[in-house]
Amino acid sequence: MDLNEFDEIRPYNEDEIPVVFEELLADRQFNLVMRGFVPVLPKRMLHGLLRRRFKGVKTAQDFQIRFMKPIVQLSVWRCTNGLTFGFPSDMDKTRCHLFVSNHRDIVLDSAYLDLLLYNNDFDHTCEIGIGDNLLIYPWIKKLVRLNKAFTVRRGLTAHEMMRSSLLMSQYIHYAVNEKNENVWIAQREGRAKDSDDRTQDSVLKMFAMGYESRSADISEGERAIAALKHLHIAPLAISYEHDPCDYLKAEEFQYKRDVAGWKKSKQDDLQNMKVGILGKKGHVHYEIAPCIDEWLDTLDPSLPKKEIFRLVAEHIDREIHLRYRLYPCNWIAMDELDGTDNSSHYTASDKKAFESYVNSRLALVSVPNPDTAFLRERLLTMYANPCRNYCQAEKC
């Protein structure tokens, strides 16, 4: 395959990085954002500081370590009560994987993962799949491509979607197996607004599209299994104690209920990014499940590929659900909605604090004619669903 075909979606190559960096320094909006971090510095001094930080940057991973790591670490200090990480004790840190995870925050899910991988001595951070609907300004597109992001195109016709999915699949196979890069991608398009995390079969179908089998004489089931094994998929569970965007997600539910055809605007996406980055998250935990390669070998290759994708999606979901870090708020929300009793997982003080938290989030809602009972139920559901899914997975 001609690698130039990846130019429309791939991160920047090494020879492009210095040029793009200078373009960012010349971008007015980028400068305004940077001034927000250090408002006391004049523009000339800010540029000098940024150029000194850039010295020695040759690769996208260099850029992540020198530029993004301090910013992400600052987010951990300011906005969380701790960021923790779990992974299999026998995991090979030199081997590259496709991390398939649930999705909580537009920006920080992958950024926190990169920080954790680097701090725990993995050889590679991640290339990141990001929807082009979020690349609202040219400087954002440049910055994320410097940060090892490849573009996932949204809002396409059926024909365009087929071509785009094939190209992205081919790129992911190339990134994992030839570029030797980890890749992070969400298990579904967009975030699960109610935190009911389910892997879309269509995502797995996309993963398989770009695999080039060396044998033409294999069944569709064998080919699907081989394609997924080629990516060394490792499910990843992301658990936020508090979701800074919970009230914005509740607003979306009411807008979609009350306004026919309502869709988020670019400004809404920008607001979600800002709130997600700056908002308080409580404790945050990431946990990687074992690579699914050995489990894939247990599947019957005579099955239709549609059935294989269904079984793989169920397996990934269970691996993620079992590795949620559950907090008192999750158990409290489930007990309130379902009438269960899991009070051994929280105290009276926890319950009072969560009630106060929910009321404070409802006070932030700005939707016209807010339906408080509906909004409250939506908020509680966001915190209850991880608990529900964990309890269900434990029974399997």
Residue pairs with C-beta under 8 A, 6 or more apart in sequence:
1 170
1 174
3 174
5 167
5 170
6 167
6 170
6 171
6 174
8 151
8 167
9 150
9 151
9 152
9 153
9 167
9 168
9 171
10 145
10 150
10 171
11 60
11 127
11 145
11 146
11 147
11 148
11 149
11 150
12 20
12 60
12 145
12 146
14 58
14 59
14 60
17 57
17 58
17 59
17 60
17 63
17 146
20 142
20 145
20 146
21 54
21 57
21 146
23 142
24 30
24 139
24 142
24 143
24 146
25 31
25 47
25 50
25 51
27 138
27 139
27 142
29 137
29 139
30 139
30 143
31 43
31 46
33 139
34 46
34 50
35 41
35 43
35 46
37 71
38 46
38 49
41 49
53 66
53 67
54 66
54 67
56 62
56 66
57 63
57 66
57 67
60 146
60 147
60 148
61 124
61 125
61 148
63 146
63 147
64 114
64 118
64 125
64 147
64 148
65 118
68 111
68 114
68 147
69 114
69 115
69 118
72 108
72 111
72 112
72 114
72 115
73 115
75 108
75 111
75 277
76 83
76 112
76 115
76 284
79 244
79 277
79 278
79 279
79 280
79 281
80 280
80 281
80 282
80 283
80 284
81 241
81 281
81 282
81 283
82 283
82 284
83 112
83 115
83 116
83 283
83 284
83 285
83 286
84 283
84 284
84 285
84 286
84 325
85 116
85 119
85 120
85 285
85 286
85 287
86 285
86 286
86 287
86 288
86 323
87 120
87 287
87 288
88 288
88 289
88 290
91 288
91 290
91 291
93 120
93 121
93 122
93 123
94 123
95 232
96 124
96 176
96 177
96 180
96 181
96 182
96 183
96 232
97 176
97 182
97 183
97 231
97 232
97 233
97 234
97 291
98 172
98 176
98 182
98 183
98 185
98 207
98 231
98 232
98 233
98 234
99 113
99 126
99 182
99 183
99 184
99 185
99 233
99 234
99 235
99 236
99 288
100 185
100 186
100 187
100 199
100 203
100 233
100 234
100 235
100 236
100 316
101 109
101 113
101 184
101 185
101 186
101 187
101 235
101 236
101 237
101 238
101 320
102 186
102 187
102 192
102 195
102 197
102 236
102 237
102 238
102 320
103 109
103 186
103 187
103 188
103 190
103 191
103 192
103 197
103 238
104 191
104 195
104 238
104 240
104 243
105 191
105 240
105 243
105 244
105 245
105 276
105 277
106 134
106 191
106 269
106 272
106 273
106 276
107 273
107 276
107 277
108 276
108 277
109 184
109 186
109 238
110 126
110 128
110 130
110 184
112 284
112 286
113 125
113 126
113 184
113 236
113 286
114 125
114 126
114 148
116 286
117 124
117 125
117 126
117 182
118 125
122 182
124 180
124 181
124 182
125 148
125 182
126 148
126 181
126 182
126 183
126 184
127 148
127 149
127 150
127 175
127 179
127 181
127 182
127 183
127 184
128 144
128 147
128 148
128 149
128 150
128 183
128 184
128 185
129 149
129 150
129 152
129 168
129 172
129 183
129 184
129 185
129 186
130 144
130 149
130 150
130 151
130 152
131 151
131 152
131 153
131 154
131 189
131 190
132 151
132 152
132 153
132 154
133 154
133 155
133 266
133 269
134 140
134 269
134 273
135 141
135 144
135 151
136 266
136 269
136 270
145 151
148 181
150 168
150 171
150 175
152 168
152 185
153 160
153 161
153 164
153 168
154 189
156 164
165 206
165 209
166 209
166 210
167 210
168 206
168 210
169 206
169 207
169 208
169 209
169 210
169 211
170 209
170 210
171 210
172 183
172 185
172 207
172 210
172 231
173 210
173 211
173 212
173 230
173 231
175 181
175 183
176 182
176 183
176 230
176 231
176 232
177 230
183 231
184 236
185 203
187 197
187 198
187 199
187 200
187 203
187 316
187 317
187 320
188 197
188 198
188 199
188 200
188 203
189 200
189 203
191 249
192 198
193 249
193 252
193 253
193 382
194 249
194 253
194 378
194 381
194 382
194 385
195 243
195 381
195 382
195 383
195 385
195 386
196 385
196 388
196 389
197 317
197 320
197 321
197 385
197 386
197 389
198 313
198 317
199 312
199 313
199 316
199 317
200 313
201 306
201 309
201 310
201 313
204 228
204 309
204 312
204 313
205 309
207 227
207 228
207 231
207 233
208 223
208 224
208 227
208 228
208 305
208 309
209 227
210 227
211 223
211 226
211 227
211 230
213 223
213 226
213 227
218 226
219 301
219 302
220 304
220 305
221 299
221 300
221 301
221 302
221 303
221 304
221 305
221 307
221 308
222 301
223 305
224 305
224 308
224 309
225 296
225 297
225 299
225 301
225 308
228 292
228 296
228 312
229 293
229 296
229 297
232 291
232 293
233 291
233 292
233 293
233 316
234 288
234 289
234 290
234 291
234 292
235 288
235 289
235 292
235 316
235 319
235 320
235 323
236 286
236 287
236 288
236 289
236 320
237 285
237 286
237 287
237 289
237 319
237 320
237 321
237 322
237 323
237 324
237 325
238 284
238 285
238 286
239 284
239 285
239 286
239 287
239 324
239 325
239 326
239 327
239 386
240 281
240 282
240 284
241 281
241 282
241 283
241 284
241 327
241 329
242 279
242 280
242 281
242 282
242 329
242 357
243 249
243 281
243 382
244 275
244 276
244 278
244 279
244 280
244 281
245 272
245 275
245 276
245 279
246 361
246 379
246 382
246 383
247 361
247 362
247 364
247 365
247 379
248 268
248 271
248 272
248 275
249 378
249 382
250 361
250 362
250 365
250 375
250 378
250 379
250 382
251 365
251 366
251 367
251 375
252 264
253 374
253 375
253 378
254 367
254 370
254 371
254 374
254 375
254 378
255 262
255 367
256 262
257 374
258 369
264 272
282 327
283 325
283 327
285 325
287 323
287 325
289 319
289 320
289 322
289 323
290 319
292 312
292 315
292 316
292 319
295 315
296 312
299 308
299 311
299 312
303 311
317 389
317 393
318 393
318 396
321 386
321 389
321 390
321 392
321 393
322 390
322 393
322 394
324 330
324 386
324 387
324 389
324 390
326 345
326 386
326 387
326 390
328 345
328 346
328 347
328 350
328 351
328 354
329 350
329 354
329 357
329 383
330 383
330 384
330 386
330 387
331 342
331 343
331 345
331 346
331 387
332 346
332 350
332 351
332 354
332 383
333 354
333 380
333 381
333 382
333 383
333 384
333 387
334 340
334 342
334 383
334 384
334 387
334 388
335 341
335 342
335 343
336 380
336 384
337 377
337 380
337 381
337 384
338 384
338 388
342 387
358 376
358 379
358 380
361 379
362 370
362 372
362 375
362 376
362 379
365 375
367 375
